[in-house]
């Protein structure tokens, strides 16, 4: 959970930089593999794609009312643990969709 404030800062930066970004441009690199960790995604040349995807996912969850950002949990409450799973979408033939 220690990296959460850093992630929120990255997301805030992404909002400013990628507010009009679209994920319609696929990652068409046959040699690119799914990152196993957020650090691997950050070191990828595709980090802006991953960051935009994370931002759009969080915005979608907020719009559905199932996610709220909080700075401090109420007494006696625990955060739900989660992790990002970043995946390059491919069709059934293994080609990029």
mmCIF file as gemmi writes it, N, C-alpha and C atoms, coordinates in Angstrom:
data_model
loop_
_atom_site.group_PDB
_atom_site.id
_atom_site.type_symbol
_atom_site.label_atom_id
_atom_site.label_alt_id
_atom_site.label_comp_id
_atom_site.label_asym_id
_atom_site.label_entity_id
_atom_site.label_seq_id
_atom_site.pdbx_PDB_ins_code
_atom_site.Cartn_x
_atom_site.Cartn_y
_atom_site.Cartn_z
_atom_site.occupancy
_atom_site.B_iso_or_equiv
_atom_site.pdbx_formal_charge
_atom_site.auth_seq_id
_atom_site.auth_asym_id
_atom_site.pdbx_PDB_model_num
ATOM 1 N N . UNK Axp A 1 ? 0.816 -1.195 0 1 0 ? 1 A 1
ATOM 2 C CA . UNK Axp A 1 ? 0 0 0 1 0 ? 1 A 1
ATOM 3 C C . UNK Axp A 1 ? 0.864 1.265 0 1 0 ? 1 A 1
ATOM 4 N N . UNK Axp A 2 ? 2.192 1.119 0.232 1 0 ? 2 A 1
ATOM 5 C CA . UNK Axp A 2 ? 3.057 2.282 0.296 1 0 ? 2 A 1
ATOM 6 C C . UNK Axp A 2 ? 3.175 3.013 -1.022 1 0 ? 2 A 1
ATOM 7 N N . UNK Axp A 3 ? 2.986 2.33 -2.133 1 0 ? 3 A 1
ATOM 8 C CA . UNK Axp A 3 ? 3.09 2.968 -3.446 1 0 ? 3 A 1
ATOM 9 C C . UNK Axp A 3 ? 1.792 3.621 -3.886 1 0 ? 3 A 1
ATOM 10 N N . UNK Axp A 4 ? 0.738 3.485 -3.098 1 0 ? 4 A 1
ATOM 11 C CA . UNK Axp A 4 ? -0.562 4.027 -3.494 1 0 ? 4 A 1
ATOM 12 C C . UNK Axp A 4 ? -0.528 5.539 -3.695 1 0 ? 4 A 1
ATOM 13 N N . UNK Axp A 5 ? 0.059 6.328 -2.793 1 0 ? 5 A 1
ATOM 14 C CA . UNK Axp A 5 ? 0.122 7.776 -3.052 1 0 ? 5 A 1
ATOM 15 C C . UNK Axp A 5 ? 0.869 8.106 -4.332 1 0 ? 5 A 1
ATOM 16 N N . UNK Axp A 6 ? 1.939 7.343 -4.619 1 0 ? 6 A 1
ATOM 17 C CA . UNK Axp A 6 ? 2.685 7.572 -5.865 1 0 ? 6 A 1
ATOM 18 C C . UNK Axp A 6 ? 1.819 7.256 -7.074 1 0 ? 6 A 1
ATOM 19 N N . UNK Axp A 7 ? 1.036 6.171 -6.972 1 0 ? 7 A 1
ATOM 20 C CA . UNK Axp A 7 ? 0.151 5.811 -8.071 1 0 ? 7 A 1
ATOM 21 C C . UNK Axp A 7 ? -0.904 6.887 -8.278 1 0 ? 7 A 1
ATOM 22 N N . UNK Axp A 8 ? -1.475 7.393 -7.177 1 0 ? 8 A 1
ATOM 23 C CA . UNK Axp A 8 ? -2.47 8.457 -7.299 1 0 ? 8 A 1
ATOM 24 C C . UNK Axp A 8 ? -1.865 9.7 -7.947 1 0 ? 8 A 1
ATOM 25 N N . UNK Axp A 9 ? -0.609 10.014 -7.621 1 0 ? 9 A 1
ATOM 26 C CA . UNK Axp A 9 ? 0.046 11.147 -8.251 1 0 ? 9 A 1
ATOM 27 C C . UNK Axp A 9 ? 0.247 10.888 -9.739 1 0 ? 9 A 1
ATOM 28 N N . UNK Axp A 10 ? 0.646 9.662 -10.088 1 0 ? 10 A 1
ATOM 29 C CA . UNK Axp A 10 ? 0.782 9.307 -11.507 1 0 ? 10 A 1
ATOM 30 C C . UNK Axp A 10 ? -0.549 9.449 -12.227 1 0 ? 10 A 1
ATOM 31 N N . UNK Axp A 11 ? -1.614 9.028 -11.55 1 0 ? 11 A 1
ATOM 32 C CA . UNK Axp A 11 ? -2.938 9.124 -12.165 1 0 ? 11 A 1
ATOM 33 C C . UNK Axp A 11 ? -3.362 10.575 -12.337 1 0 ? 11 A 1
ATOM 34 N N . UNK Axp A 12 ? -3.042 11.402 -11.355 1 0 ? 12 A 1
ATOM 35 C CA . UNK Axp A 12 ? -3.357 12.83 -11.485 1 0 ? 12 A 1
ATOM 36 C C . UNK Axp A 12 ? -2.578 13.436 -12.647 1 0 ? 12 A 1
ATOM 37 N N . UNK Axp A 13 ? -1.315 13.044 -12.773 1 0 ? 13 A 1
ATOM 38 C CA . UNK Axp A 13 ? -0.512 13.522 -13.897 1 0 ? 13 A 1
ATOM 39 C C . UNK Axp A 13 ? -1.084 13.017 -15.222 1 0 ? 13 A 1
ATOM 40 N N . UNK Axp A 14 ? -1.547 11.766 -15.207 1 0 ? 14 A 1
ATOM 41 C CA . UNK Axp A 14 ? -2.131 11.19 -16.422 1 0 ? 14 A 1
ATOM 42 C C . UNK Axp A 14 ? -3.391 11.927 -16.817 1 0 ? 14 A 1
ATOM 43 N N . UNK Axp A 15 ? -4.171 12.321 -15.835 1 0 ? 15 A 1
ATOM 44 C CA . UNK Axp A 15 ? -5.4 13.055 -16.147 1 0 ? 15 A 1
ATOM 45 C C . UNK Axp A 15 ? -5.081 14.333 -16.896 1 0 ? 15 A 1
ATOM 46 N N . UNK Axp A 16 ? -4.052 15.021 -16.455 1 0 ? 16 A 1
ATOM 47 C CA . UNK Axp A 16 ? -3.669 16.26 -17.116 1 0 ? 16 A 1
ATOM 48 C C . UNK Axp A 16 ? -3.101 15.998 -18.514 1 0 ? 16 A 1
ATOM 49 N N . UNK Axp A 17 ? -2.305 14.95 -18.644 1 0 ? 17 A 1
ATOM 50 C CA . UNK Axp A 17 ? -1.626 14.688 -19.915 1 0 ? 17 A 1
ATOM 51 C C . UNK Axp A 17 ? -2.462 13.915 -20.92 1 0 ? 17 A 1
ATOM 52 N N . UNK Axp A 18 ? -3.371 13.065 -20.433 1 0 ? 18 A 1
ATOM 53 C CA . UNK Axp A 18 ? -4.076 12.152 -21.319 1 0 ? 18 A 1
ATOM 54 C C . UNK Axp A 18 ? -5.588 12.301 -21.257 1 0 ? 18 A 1
ATOM 55 N N . UNK Axp A 19 ? -6.068 13.494 -20.915 1 0 ? 19 A 1
ATOM 56 C CA . UNK Axp A 19 ? -7.5 13.665 -20.733 1 0 ? 19 A 1
ATOM 57 C C . UNK Axp A 19 ? -8.276 13.302 -22.001 1 0 ? 19 A 1
ATOM 58 N N . UNK Axp A 20 ? -7.686 13.488 -23.15 1 0 ? 20 A 1
ATOM 59 C CA . UNK Axp A 20 ? -8.357 13.155 -24.404 1 0 ? 20 A 1
ATOM 60 C C . UNK Axp A 20 ? -7.77 11.904 -25.066 1 0 ? 20 A 1
ATOM 61 N N . UNK Axp A 21 ? -6.973 11.162 -24.329 1 0 ? 21 A 1
ATOM 62 C CA . UNK Axp A 21 ? -6.343 9.973 -24.903 1 0 ? 21 A 1
ATOM 63 C C . UNK Axp A 21 ? -7.379 8.888 -25.151 1 0 ? 21 A 1
ATOM 64 N N . UNK Axp A 22 ? -7.169 8.133 -26.183 1 0 ? 22 A 1
ATOM 65 C CA . UNK Axp A 22 ? -8.053 7.017 -26.504 1 0 ? 22 A 1
ATOM 66 C C . UNK Axp A 22 ? -7.231 5.752 -26.566 1 0 ? 22 A 1
ATOM 67 N N . UNK Axp A 23 ? -7.834 4.665 -26.182 1 0 ? 23 A 1
ATOM 68 C CA . UNK Axp A 23 ? -7.134 3.382 -26.221 1 0 ? 23 A 1
ATOM 69 C C . UNK Axp A 23 ? -7.409 2.643 -27.523 1 0 ? 23 A 1
ATOM 70 N N . UNK Axp A 24 ? -7.772 3.385 -28.55 1 0 ? 24 A 1
ATOM 71 C CA . UNK Axp A 24 ? -8.061 2.754 -29.826 1 0 ? 24 A 1
ATOM 72 C C . UNK Axp A 24 ? -6.785 2.383 -30.563 1 0 ? 24 A 1
ATOM 73 N N . UNK Axp A 25 ? -5.661 2.978 -30.18 1 0 ? 25 A 1
ATOM 74 C CA . UNK Axp A 25 ? -4.392 2.63 -30.798 1 0 ? 25 A 1
ATOM 75 C C . UNK Axp A 25 ? -3.834 1.425 -30.061 1 0 ? 25 A 1
ATOM 76 N N . UNK Axp A 26 ? -3.887 0.252 -30.678 1 0 ? 26 A 1
ATOM 77 C CA . UNK Axp A 26 ? -3.424 -0.953 -29.975 1 0 ? 26 A 1
ATOM 78 C C . UNK Axp A 26 ? -1.906 -1.014 -29.888 1 0 ? 26 A 1
ATOM 79 N N . UNK Axp A 27 ? -1.423 -1.803 -28.949 1 0 ? 27 A 1
ATOM 80 C CA . UNK Axp A 27 ? -0.002 -2.108 -28.876 1 0 ? 27 A 1
ATOM 81 C C . UNK Axp A 27 ? 0.224 -3.233 -29.883 1 0 ? 27 A 1
ATOM 82 N N . UNK Axp A 28 ? 0.792 -2.898 -31.017 1 0 ? 28 A 1
ATOM 83 C CA . UNK Axp A 28 ? 0.958 -3.863 -32.107 1 0 ? 28 A 1
ATOM 84 C C . UNK Axp A 28 ? 2.377 -4.406 -32.172 1 0 ? 28 A 1
ATOM 85 N N . UNK Axp A 29 ? 2.994 -4.605 -31.052 1 0 ? 29 A 1
ATOM 86 C CA . UNK Axp A 29 ? 4.364 -5.09 -30.984 1 0 ? 29 A 1
ATOM 87 C C . UNK Axp A 29 ? 4.327 -6.579 -30.658 1 0 ? 29 A 1
ATOM 88 N N . UNK Axp A 30 ? 4.677 -7.414 -31.64 1 0 ? 30 A 1
ATOM 89 C CA . UNK Axp A 30 ? 4.631 -8.863 -31.444 1 0 ? 30 A 1
ATOM 90 C C . UNK Axp A 30 ? 5.565 -9.336 -30.336 1 0 ? 30 A 1
ATOM 91 N N . UNK Axp A 31 ? 6.592 -8.552 -30.029 1 0 ? 31 A 1
ATOM 92 C CA . UNK Axp A 31 ? 7.565 -8.945 -29.012 1 0 ? 31 A 1
ATOM 93 C C . UNK Axp A 31 ? 7.189 -8.439 -27.628 1 0 ? 31 A 1
ATOM 94 N N . UNK Axp A 32 ? 6.173 -7.579 -27.549 1 0 ? 32 A 1
ATOM 95 C CA . UNK Axp A 32 ? 5.761 -7.03 -26.261 1 0 ? 32 A 1
ATOM 96 C C . UNK Axp A 32 ? 4.963 -8.069 -25.48 1 0 ? 32 A 1
ATOM 97 N N . UNK Axp A 33 ? 5.338 -8.275 -24.24 1 0 ? 33 A 1
ATOM 98 C CA . UNK Axp A 33 ? 4.652 -9.207 -23.35 1 0 ? 33 A 1
ATOM 99 C C . UNK Axp A 33 ? 3.878 -8.422 -22.297 1 0 ? 33 A 1
ATOM 100 N N . UNK Axp A 34 ? 2.871 -9.048 -21.735 1 0 ? 34 A 1
ATOM 101 C CA . UNK Axp A 34 ? 2.129 -8.425 -20.65 1 0 ? 34 A 1
ATOM 102 C C . UNK Axp A 34 ? 3.076 -8.159 -19.486 1 0 ? 34 A 1
ATOM 103 N N . UNK Axp A 35 ? 3.023 -6.955 -18.906 1 0 ? 35 A 1
ATOM 104 C CA . UNK Axp A 35 ? 3.88 -6.706 -17.747 1 0 ? 35 A 1
ATOM 105 C C . UNK Axp A 35 ? 3.373 -7.497 -16.544 1 0 ? 35 A 1
ATOM 106 N N . UNK Axp A 36 ? 4.299 -8.059 -15.779 1 0 ? 36 A 1
ATOM 107 C CA . UNK Axp A 36 ? 3.929 -8.836 -14.605 1 0 ? 36 A 1
ATOM 108 C C . UNK Axp A 36 ? 3.712 -7.979 -13.374 1 0 ? 36 A 1
ATOM 109 N N . UNK Axp A 37 ? 4.299 -6.78 -13.394 1 0 ? 37 A 1
ATOM 110 C CA . UNK Axp A 37 ? 4.173 -5.868 -12.262 1 0 ? 37 A 1
ATOM 111 C C . UNK Axp A 37 ? 3.96 -4.453 -12.781 1 0 ? 37 A 1
ATOM 112 N N . UNK Axp A 38 ? 3.535 -3.581 -11.888 1 0 ? 38 A 1
ATOM 113 C CA . UNK Axp A 38 ? 3.379 -2.182 -12.256 1 0 ? 38 A 1
ATOM 114 C C . UNK Axp A 38 ? 4.74 -1.577 -12.606 1 0 ? 38 A 1
ATOM 115 N N . UNK Axp A 39 ? 5.789 -2.013 -11.911 1 0 ? 39 A 1
ATOM 116 C CA . UNK Axp A 39 ? 7.133 -1.519 -12.203 1 0 ? 39 A 1
ATOM 117 C C . UNK Axp A 39 ? 7.564 -1.907 -13.619 1 0 ? 39 A 1
ATOM 118 N N . UNK Axp A 40 ? 7.229 -3.117 -14.051 1 0 ? 40 A 1
ATOM 119 C CA . UNK Axp A 40 ? 7.546 -3.527 -15.432 1 0 ? 40 A 1
ATOM 120 C C . UNK Axp A 40 ? 6.791 -2.658 -16.425 1 0 ? 40 A 1
ATOM 121 N N . UNK Axp A 41 ? 5.535 -2.352 -16.124 1 0 ? 41 A 1
ATOM 122 C CA . UNK Axp A 41 ? 4.751 -1.494 -17.013 1 0 ? 41 A 1
ATOM 123 C C . UNK Axp A 41 ? 5.37 -0.098 -17.075 1 0 ? 41 A 1
ATOM 124 N N . UNK Axp A 42 ? 5.824 0.407 -15.93 1 0 ? 42 A 1
ATOM 125 C CA . UNK Axp A 42 ? 6.438 1.734 -15.886 1 0 ? 42 A 1
ATOM 126 C C . UNK Axp A 42 ? 7.715 1.798 -16.708 1 0 ? 42 A 1
ATOM 127 N N . UNK Axp A 43 ? 8.447 0.702 -16.771 1 0 ? 43 A 1
ATOM 128 C CA . UNK Axp A 43 ? 9.706 0.705 -17.513 1 0 ? 43 A 1
ATOM 129 C C . UNK Axp A 43 ? 9.511 0.407 -18.999 1 0 ? 43 A 1
ATOM 130 N N . UNK Axp A 44 ? 8.279 0.121 -19.394 1 0 ? 44 A 1
ATOM 131 C CA . UNK Axp A 44 ? 7.971 -0.178 -20.787 1 0 ? 44 A 1
ATOM 132 C C . UNK Axp A 44 ? 7.84 1.102 -21.603 1 0 ? 44 A 1
ATOM 133 N N . UNK Axp A 45 ? 8.147 0.989 -22.894 1 0 ? 45 A 1
ATOM 134 C CA . UNK Axp A 45 ? 7.925 2.141 -23.781 1 0 ? 45 A 1
ATOM 135 C C . UNK Axp A 45 ? 6.437 2.423 -23.935 1 0 ? 45 A 1
ATOM 136 N N . UNK Axp A 46 ? 5.601 1.502 -23.473 1 0 ? 46 A 1
ATOM 137 C CA . UNK Axp A 46 ? 4.154 1.654 -23.575 1 0 ? 46 A 1
ATOM 138 C C . UNK Axp A 46 ? 3.531 2.149 -22.277 1 0 ? 46 A 1
ATOM 139 N N . UNK Axp A 47 ? 4.338 2.696 -21.364 1 0 ? 47 A 1
ATOM 140 C CA . UNK Axp A 47 ? 3.825 3.137 -20.07 1 0 ? 47 A 1
ATOM 141 C C . UNK Axp A 47 ? 2.659 4.108 -20.233 1 0 ? 47 A 1
ATOM 142 N N . UNK Axp A 48 ? 2.693 5 -21.205 1 0 ? 48 A 1
ATOM 143 C CA . UNK Axp A 48 ? 1.58 5.946 -21.359 1 0 ? 48 A 1
ATOM 144 C C . UNK Axp A 48 ? 0.281 5.221 -21.692 1 0 ? 48 A 1
ATOM 145 N N . UNK Axp A 49 ? 0.359 4.126 -22.436 1 0 ? 49 A 1
ATOM 146 C CA . UNK Axp A 49 ? -0.834 3.334 -22.723 1 0 ? 49 A 1
ATOM 147 C C . UNK Axp A 49 ? -1.359 2.693 -21.439 1 0 ? 49 A 1
ATOM 148 N N . UNK Axp A 50 ? -0.428 2.095 -20.667 1 0 ? 50 A 1
ATOM 149 C CA . UNK Axp A 50 ? -0.845 1.44 -19.43 1 0 ? 50 A 1
ATOM 150 C C . UNK Axp A 50 ? -1.438 2.459 -18.462 1 0 ? 50 A 1
ATOM 151 N N . UNK Axp A 51 ? -0.793 3.604 -18.337 1 0 ? 51 A 1
ATOM 152 C CA . UNK Axp A 51 ? -1.268 4.632 -17.411 1 0 ? 51 A 1
ATOM 153 C C . UNK Axp A 51 ? -2.638 5.152 -17.831 1 0 ? 51 A 1
ATOM 154 N N . UNK Axp A 52 ? -2.828 5.323 -19.119 1 0 ? 52 A 1
ATOM 155 C CA . UNK Axp A 52 ? -4.134 5.757 -19.619 1 0 ? 52 A 1
ATOM 156 C C . UNK Axp A 52 ? -5.189 4.699 -19.335 1 0 ? 52 A 1
ATOM 157 N N . UNK Axp A 53 ? -4.854 3.442 -19.515 1 0 ? 53 A 1
ATOM 158 C CA . UNK Axp A 53 ? -5.799 2.353 -19.245 1 0 ? 53 A 1
ATOM 159 C C . UNK Axp A 53 ? -6.175 2.32 -17.765 1 0 ? 53 A 1
ATOM 160 N N . UNK Axp A 54 ? -5.185 2.5 -16.887 1 0 ? 54 A 1
ATOM 161 C CA . UNK Axp A 54 ? -5.458 2.524 -15.447 1 0 ? 54 A 1
ATOM 162 C C . UNK Axp A 54 ? -6.386 3.686 -15.116 1 0 ? 54 A 1
ATOM 163 N N . UNK Axp A 55 ? -6.078 4.856 -15.645 1 0 ? 55 A 1
ATOM 164 C CA . UNK Axp A 55 ? -6.897 6.037 -15.395 1 0 ? 55 A 1
ATOM 165 C C . UNK Axp A 55 ? -8.332 5.817 -15.877 1 0 ? 55 A 1
ATOM 166 N N . UNK Axp A 56 ? -8.488 5.306 -17.086 1 0 ? 56 A 1
ATOM 167 C CA . UNK Axp A 56 ? -9.828 5.083 -17.627 1 0 ? 56 A 1
ATOM 168 C C . UNK Axp A 56 ? -10.593 4.042 -16.812 1 0 ? 56 A 1
ATOM 169 N N . UNK Axp A 57 ? -9.902 3.023 -16.329 1 0 ? 57 A 1
ATOM 170 C CA . UNK Axp A 57 ? -10.562 2.009 -15.5 1 0 ? 57 A 1
ATOM 171 C C . UNK Axp A 57 ? -11.051 2.615 -14.187 1 0 ? 57 A 1
ATOM 172 N N . UNK Axp A 58 ? -10.211 3.42 -13.543 1 0 ? 58 A 1
ATOM 173 C CA . UNK Axp A 58 ? -10.624 4.048 -12.29 1 0 ? 58 A 1
ATOM 174 C C . UNK Axp A 58 ? -11.789 5.001 -12.515 1 0 ? 58 A 1
ATOM 175 N N . UNK Axp A 59 ? -11.76 5.76 -13.591 1 0 ? 59 A 1
ATOM 176 C CA . UNK Axp A 59 ? -12.866 6.667 -13.896 1 0 ? 59 A 1
ATOM 177 C C . UNK Axp A 59 ? -14.155 5.888 -14.147 1 0 ? 59 A 1
ATOM 178 N N . UNK Axp A 60 ? -14.049 4.747 -14.813 1 0 ? 60 A 1
ATOM 179 C CA . UNK Axp A 60 ? -15.215 3.897 -15.058 1 0 ? 60 A 1
ATOM 180 C C . UNK Axp A 60 ? -15.79 3.378 -13.742 1 0 ? 60 A 1
ATOM 181 N N . UNK Axp A 61 ? -14.915 2.938 -12.839 1 0 ? 61 A 1
ATOM 182 C CA . UNK Axp A 61 ? -15.376 2.444 -11.536 1 0 ? 61 A 1
ATOM 183 C C . UNK Axp A 61 ? -16.031 3.561 -10.721 1 0 ? 61 A 1
ATOM 184 N N . UNK Axp A 62 ? -15.469 4.771 -10.79 1 0 ? 62 A 1
ATOM 185 C CA . UNK Axp A 62 ? -16.07 5.911 -10.093 1 0 ? 62 A 1
ATOM 186 C C . UNK Axp A 62 ? -17.451 6.212 -10.657 1 0 ? 62 A 1
ATOM 187 N N . UNK Axp A 63 ? -17.576 6.192 -11.991 1 0 ? 63 A 1
ATOM 188 C CA . UNK Axp A 63 ? -18.859 6.485 -12.634 1 0 ? 63 A 1
ATOM 189 C C . UNK Axp A 63 ? -19.929 5.467 -12.245 1 0 ? 63 A 1
ATOM 190 N N . UNK Axp A 64 ? -19.52 4.227 -12.001 1 0 ? 64 A 1
ATOM 191 C CA . UNK Axp A 64 ? -20.461 3.183 -11.591 1 0 ? 64 A 1
ATOM 192 C C . UNK Axp A 64 ? -20.763 3.242 -10.094 1 0 ? 64 A 1
ATOM 193 N N . UNK Axp A 65 ? -20.042 4.092 -9.379 1 0 ? 65 A 1
ATOM 194 C CA . UNK Axp A 65 ? -20.275 4.241 -7.949 1 0 ? 65 A 1
ATOM 195 C C . UNK Axp A 65 ? -19.713 3.112 -7.107 1 0 ? 65 A 1
ATOM 196 N N . UNK Axp A 66 ? -18.714 2.394 -7.619 1 0 ? 66 A 1
ATOM 197 C CA . UNK Axp A 66 ? -18.148 1.274 -6.864 1 0 ? 66 A 1
ATOM 198 C C . UNK Axp A 66 ? -16.727 1.563 -6.376 1 0 ? 66 A 1
ATOM 199 N N . UNK Axp A 67 ? -16.261 2.79 -6.561 1 0 ? 67 A 1
ATOM 200 C CA . UNK Axp A 67 ? -14.911 3.144 -6.158 1 0 ? 67 A 1
ATOM 201 C C . UNK Axp A 67 ? -14.878 4.601 -5.739 1 0 ? 67 A 1
ATOM 202 N N . UNK Axp A 68 ? -14.265 4.854 -4.602 1 0 ? 68 A 1
ATOM 203 C CA . UNK Axp A 68 ? -14.03 6.217 -4.13 1 0 ? 68 A 1
ATOM 204 C C . UNK Axp A 68 ? -12.598 6.319 -3.652 1 0 ? 68 A 1
ATOM 205 N N . UNK Axp A 69 ? -11.95 7.42 -3.968 1 0 ? 69 A 1
ATOM 206 C CA . UNK Axp A 69 ? -10.619 7.667 -3.438 1 0 ? 69 A 1
ATOM 207 C C . UNK Axp A 69 ? -10.77 8.262 -2.048 1 0 ? 69 A 1
ATOM 208 N N . UNK Axp A 70 ? -9.997 7.766 -1.104 1 0 ? 70 A 1
ATOM 209 C CA . UNK Axp A 70 ? -10 8.307 0.25 1 0 ? 70 A 1
ATOM 210 C C . UNK Axp A 70 ? -8.567 8.526 0.691 1 0 ? 70 A 1
ATOM 211 N N . UNK Axp A 71 ? -8.363 9.566 1.491 1 0 ? 71 A 1
ATOM 212 C CA . UNK Axp A 71 ? -7.03 9.845 2.013 1 0 ? 71 A 1
ATOM 213 C C . UNK Axp A 71 ? -6.775 9.106 3.318 1 0 ? 71 A 1
ATOM 214 N N . UNK Axp A 72 ? -7.838 8.88 4.079 1 0 ? 72 A 1
ATOM 215 C CA . UNK Axp A 72 ? -7.704 8.23 5.372 1 0 ? 72 A 1
ATOM 216 C C . UNK Axp A 72 ? -8.93 7.365 5.612 1 0 ? 72 A 1
ATOM 217 N N . UNK Axp A 73 ? -8.692 6.146 6.077 1 0 ? 73 A 1
ATOM 218 C CA . UNK Axp A 73 ? -9.805 5.24 6.363 1 0 ? 73 A 1
ATOM 219 C C . UNK Axp A 73 ? -10.423 5.578 7.72 1 0 ? 73 A 1
ATOM 220 N N . UNK Axp A 74 ? -11.724 5.368 7.849 1 0 ? 74 A 1
ATOM 221 C CA . UNK Axp A 74 ? -12.348 5.557 9.165 1 0 ? 74 A 1
ATOM 222 C C . UNK Axp A 74 ? -11.758 4.577 10.176 1 0 ? 74 A 1
ATOM 223 N N . UNK Axp A 75 ? -11.803 4.928 11.448 1 0 ? 75 A 1
ATOM 224 C CA . UNK Axp A 75 ? -11.261 4.027 12.475 1 0 ? 75 A 1
ATOM 225 C C . UNK Axp A 75 ? -11.911 2.645 12.397 1 0 ? 75 A 1
ATOM 226 N N . UNK Axp A 76 ? -11.084 1.623 12.53 1 0 ? 76 A 1
ATOM 227 C CA . UNK Axp A 76 ? -11.582 0.254 12.517 1 0 ? 76 A 1
ATOM 228 C C . UNK Axp A 76 ? -11.824 -0.321 11.131 1 0 ? 76 A 1
ATOM 229 N N . UNK Axp A 77 ? -11.538 0.434 10.092 1 0 ? 77 A 1
ATOM 230 C CA . UNK Axp A 77 ? -11.741 -0.047 8.716 1 0 ? 77 A 1
ATOM 231 C C . UNK Axp A 77 ? -10.419 -0.439 8.091 1 0 ? 77 A 1
ATOM 232 N N . UNK Axp A 78 ? -10.457 -1.41 7.197 1 0 ? 78 A 1
ATOM 233 C CA . UNK Axp A 78 ? -9.275 -1.846 6.468 1 0 ? 78 A 1
ATOM 234 C C . UNK Axp A 78 ? -9.519 -1.676 4.981 1 0 ? 78 A 1
ATOM 235 N N . UNK Axp A 79 ? -8.473 -1.348 4.273 1 0 ? 79 A 1
ATOM 236 C CA . UNK Axp A 79 ? -8.563 -1.21 2.818 1 0 ? 79 A 1
ATOM 237 C C . UNK Axp A 79 ? -8.675 -2.589 2.175 1 0 ? 79 A 1
ATOM 238 N N . UNK Axp A 80 ? -9.404 -2.658 1.088 1 0 ? 80 A 1
ATOM 239 C CA . UNK Axp A 80 ? -9.488 -3.886 0.31 1 0 ? 80 A 1
ATOM 240 C C . UNK Axp A 80 ? -8.242 -3.951 -0.564 1 0 ? 80 A 1
ATOM 241 N N . UNK Axp A 81 ? -7.514 -5.039 -0.473 1 0 ? 81 A 1
ATOM 242 C CA . UNK Axp A 81 ? -6.303 -5.184 -1.278 1 0 ? 81 A 1
ATOM 243 C C . UNK Axp A 81 ? -6.682 -5.453 -2.731 1 0 ? 81 A 1
ATOM 244 N N . UNK Axp A 82 ? -5.874 -4.915 -3.604 1 0 ? 82 A 1
ATOM 245 C CA . UNK Axp A 82 ? -6.108 -5.131 -5.026 1 0 ? 82 A 1
ATOM 246 C C . UNK Axp A 82 ? -4.775 -5.02 -5.757 1 0 ? 82 A 1
ATOM 247 N N . UNK Axp A 83 ? -4.78 -5.429 -6.996 1 0 ? 83 A 1
ATOM 248 C CA . UNK Axp A 83 ? -3.597 -5.268 -7.835 1 0 ? 83 A 1
ATOM 249 C C . UNK Axp A 83 ? -4.046 -5.094 -9.273 1 0 ? 83 A 1
ATOM 250 N N . UNK Axp A 84 ? -3.197 -4.458 -10.042 1 0 ? 84 A 1
ATOM 251 C CA . UNK Axp A 84 ? -3.483 -4.257 -11.452 1 0 ? 84 A 1
ATOM 252 C C . UNK Axp A 84 ? -2.996 -5.456 -12.245 1 0 ? 84 A 1
ATOM 253 N N . UNK Axp A 85 ? -3.834 -5.918 -13.159 1 0 ? 85 A 1
ATOM 254 C CA . UNK Axp A 85 ? -3.455 -6.963 -14.102 1 0 ? 85 A 1
ATOM 255 C C . UNK Axp A 85 ? -3.543 -6.32 -15.481 1 0 ? 85 A 1
ATOM 256 N N . UNK Axp A 86 ? -2.399 -6.086 -16.083 1 0 ? 86 A 1
ATOM 257 C CA . UNK Axp A 86 ? -2.338 -5.408 -17.375 1 0 ? 86 A 1
ATOM 258 C C . UNK Axp A 86 ? -2.14 -6.453 -18.462 1 0 ? 86 A 1
ATOM 259 N N . UNK Axp A 87 ? -2.99 -6.391 -19.475 1 0 ? 87 A 1
ATOM 260 C CA . UNK Axp A 87 ? -2.998 -7.417 -20.504 1 0 ? 87 A 1
ATOM 261 C C . UNK Axp A 87 ? -3.144 -6.78 -21.873 1 0 ? 87 A 1
ATOM 262 N N . UNK Axp A 88 ? -2.338 -7.226 -22.82 1 0 ? 88 A 1
ATOM 263 C CA . UNK Axp A 88 ? -2.474 -6.788 -24.209 1 0 ? 88 A 1
ATOM 264 C C . UNK Axp A 88 ? -3.528 -7.679 -24.851 1 0 ? 88 A 1
ATOM 265 N N . UNK Axp A 89 ? -4.62 -7.083 -25.296 1 0 ? 89 A 1
ATOM 266 C CA . UNK Axp A 89 ? -5.719 -7.858 -25.862 1 0 ? 89 A 1
ATOM 267 C C . UNK Axp A 89 ? -5.362 -8.393 -27.241 1 0 ? 89 A 1
ATOM 268 N N . UNK Axp A 90 ? -5.646 -9.671 -27.418 1 0 ? 90 A 1
ATOM 269 C CA . UNK Axp A 90 ? -5.425 -10.336 -28.702 1 0 ? 90 A 1
ATOM 270 C C . UNK Axp A 90 ? -6.676 -11.124 -29.051 1 0 ? 90 A 1
ATOM 271 N N . UNK Axp A 91 ? -6.885 -11.374 -30.343 1 0 ? 91 A 1
ATOM 272 C CA . UNK Axp A 91 ? -8.03 -12.174 -30.744 1 0 ? 91 A 1
ATOM 273 C C . UNK Axp A 91 ? -7.682 -13.665 -30.63 1 0 ? 91 A 1
ATOM 274 N N . UNK Axp A 92 ? -8.598 -14.531 -31.027 1 0 ? 92 A 1
ATOM 275 C CA . UNK Axp A 92 ? -8.408 -15.968 -30.87 1 0 ? 92 A 1
ATOM 276 C C . UNK Axp A 92 ? -7.237 -16.517 -31.693 1 0 ? 92 A 1
ATOM 277 N N . UNK Axp A 93 ? -6.774 -15.784 -32.693 1 0 ? 93 A 1
ATOM 278 C CA . UNK Axp A 93 ? -5.633 -16.204 -33.51 1 0 ? 93 A 1
ATOM 279 C C . UNK Axp A 93 ? -4.307 -15.676 -32.946 1 0 ? 93 A 1
ATOM 280 N N . UNK Axp A 94 ? -4.377 -15.013 -31.807 1 0 ? 94 A 1
ATOM 281 C CA . UNK Axp A 94 ? -3.166 -14.45 -31.217 1 0 ? 94 A 1
ATOM 282 C C . UNK Axp A 94 ? -2.752 -13.132 -31.843 1 0 ? 94 A 1
ATOM 283 N N . UNK Axp A 95 ? -3.644 -12.553 -32.626 1 0 ? 95 A 1
ATOM 284 C CA . UNK Axp A 95 ? -3.358 -11.261 -33.256 1 0 ? 95 A 1
ATOM 285 C C . UNK Axp A 95 ? -3.932 -10.157 -32.391 1 0 ? 95 A 1
ATOM 286 N N . UNK Axp A 96 ? -3.365 -8.976 -32.516 1 0 ? 96 A 1
ATOM 287 C CA . UNK Axp A 96 ? -3.831 -7.845 -31.713 1 0 ? 96 A 1
ATOM 288 C C . UNK Axp A 96 ? -5.205 -7.415 -32.193 1 0 ? 96 A 1
ATOM 289 N N . UNK Axp A 97 ? -6.045 -7.122 -31.226 1 0 ? 97 A 1
ATOM 290 C CA . UNK Axp A 97 ? -7.4 -6.688 -31.578 1 0 ? 97 A 1
ATOM 291 C C . UNK Axp A 97 ? -7.528 -5.196 -31.498 1 0 ? 97 A 1
